[in-house]
């Protein structure tokens, strides 16, 4: 098979479907956890602003945002507007207070959180039974003792948060005027895999060390998402919002095919 058809080259034609990763409730739970706020008393202005910023970043990355993400954005804006209005007086006076505009959303989040916890428990049990892929941190767990905190597999929105931090730090670098160069996703994947073959693991921020412009940062991030989808790498984080590391893995036989691979379209 021609190597040029292994991956989809153009970033603007590179479809990452978010339903393959997470949904809008997962994004909200991520933001609530990130800002350490009470799920029963959501600061709706802050969370709405953060949610819209995440949506804007996903659109810039040309991620295939499902309609449910935009519907949730409209819901948050509606709740925020209702929170700004004076509460109407009830017919019974102080008795029977009006429902908080956030209550319906909180109920949905709590229910979703329960399903996620149950799903995570089943996944953990499945991985223990299968004894899949011994991570380097497991080899040193006995040496580190009780204080050792194992790495957790990273979700999409944790990656997006880390990428936002990379973009913000890139803005602080001295400007270097170089000819514009369009890096293809396929080329970037080859670069990253070559680097991982030398080191076995790499810090998330180190993936972006050799690119200067915003386009290069975006292509690198898209390349990482494709590598995750193809099961070429696994990405882990030390605790909640700790350092993120990328580990190369042997690609399973049943892994998804690269975009544009003729095998993908065979019946």
GICORMO-V771254 format. One record per backbone hydrogen bond with DSSP energy under -0.5 kcal/mol. CO is the residue of the C=O (numbers start at 1). NH is the residue of the N-H. If there is no record, write none. Layout:
co=CO nh=NH
co=CO nh=NH
This chain:
co=2 nh=5
co=3 nh=6
co=7 nh=9
co=9 nh=185
co=10 nh=13
co=11 nh=14
co=13 nh=15
co=14 nh=16
co=15 nh=17
co=16 nh=18
co=16 nh=64
co=17 nh=20
co=18 nh=21
co=18 nh=22
co=23 nh=27
co=24 nh=28
co=25 nh=29
co=26 nh=30
co=27 nh=31
co=28 nh=32
co=29 nh=33
co=30 nh=34
co=31 nh=35
co=32 nh=37
co=33 nh=36
co=38 nh=41
co=42 nh=44
co=43 nh=47
co=44 nh=48
co=45 nh=49
co=46 nh=50
co=47 nh=51
co=48 nh=52
co=49 nh=53
co=50 nh=54
co=51 nh=55
co=52 nh=56
co=53 nh=57
co=54 nh=58
co=55 nh=59
co=56 nh=60
co=57 nh=61
co=58 nh=63
co=59 nh=62
co=63 nh=65
co=64 nh=18
co=64 nh=66
co=66 nh=69
co=66 nh=70
co=67 nh=71
co=68 nh=72
co=69 nh=73
co=70 nh=74
co=71 nh=75
co=72 nh=76
co=73 nh=77
co=74 nh=78
co=75 nh=79
co=76 nh=80
co=77 nh=81
co=78 nh=82
co=79 nh=83
co=80 nh=84
co=81 nh=85
co=82 nh=85
co=90 nh=93
co=92 nh=95
co=93 nh=90
co=100 nh=103
co=102 nh=106
co=103 nh=107
co=104 nh=108
co=105 nh=109
co=106 nh=110
co=107 nh=111
co=108 nh=112
co=109 nh=113
co=110 nh=114
co=111 nh=115
co=112 nh=116
co=113 nh=117
co=114 nh=118
co=115 nh=119
co=116 nh=120
co=117 nh=121
co=118 nh=122
co=119 nh=123
co=120 nh=124
co=121 nh=125
co=122 nh=126
co=123 nh=127
co=124 nh=128
co=125 nh=129
co=126 nh=130
co=127 nh=131
co=127 nh=132
co=133 nh=135
co=135 nh=138
co=135 nh=139
co=136 nh=139
co=136 nh=140
co=137 nh=140
co=140 nh=144
co=141 nh=145
co=145 nh=148
co=148 nh=150
co=150 nh=239
co=152 nh=237
co=155 nh=159
co=156 nh=160
co=157 nh=161
co=158 nh=162
co=159 nh=163
co=160 nh=164
co=161 nh=165
co=162 nh=166
co=163 nh=167
co=164 nh=168
co=165 nh=169
co=166 nh=170
co=167 nh=171
co=168 nh=172
co=169 nh=172
co=170 nh=173
co=175 nh=177
co=176 nh=178
co=181 nh=183
co=184 nh=188
co=185 nh=189
co=186 nh=190
co=187 nh=191
co=188 nh=192
co=189 nh=193
co=190 nh=194
co=191 nh=195
co=192 nh=196
co=193 nh=197
co=194 nh=198
co=195 nh=198
co=195 nh=199
co=196 nh=200
co=199 nh=201
co=200 nh=248
co=202 nh=246
co=203 nh=207
co=204 nh=207
co=205 nh=208
co=206 nh=209
co=208 nh=211
co=213 nh=217
co=214 nh=218
co=215 nh=219
co=216 nh=220
co=217 nh=221
co=218 nh=222
co=219 nh=223
co=220 nh=224
co=221 nh=225
co=222 nh=226
co=223 nh=227
co=224 nh=228
co=225 nh=229
co=226 nh=230
co=227 nh=232
co=227 nh=233
co=228 nh=231
co=229 nh=256
co=232 nh=249
co=234 nh=247
co=235 nh=154
co=236 nh=245
co=237 nh=152
co=237 nh=239
co=239 nh=241
co=239 nh=242
co=243 nh=238
co=244 nh=204
co=245 nh=236
co=246 nh=202
co=247 nh=234
co=252 nh=255
co=258 nh=261
co=261 nh=264
co=261 nh=265
co=262 nh=265
co=263 nh=266
